[in-house]
Amino acid sequence: MPRSRPPYPPEFRRQMVELVRSGRTPEELAREFEPSAQAIRNWVRQADVDEG
């Protein structure tokens, strides 16, 4: 089954991670932007792993 939309660009993901780290909640960002709160939480978790 094909994806409904192309993946989000890395720069957009980095912006979401930075917004969460600055105090915004994934749920708040999910309402304002398109990705789900769970996707944003996953990006933050992956960024934490990548950065050690």
Buried (B, 14 or more C-beta within 10 A) or exposed (E): EEEEEEEBEEEBBEBBBEBBEEEBEBEBBBEEEEBEBEBBBBBBEEBEEEEE
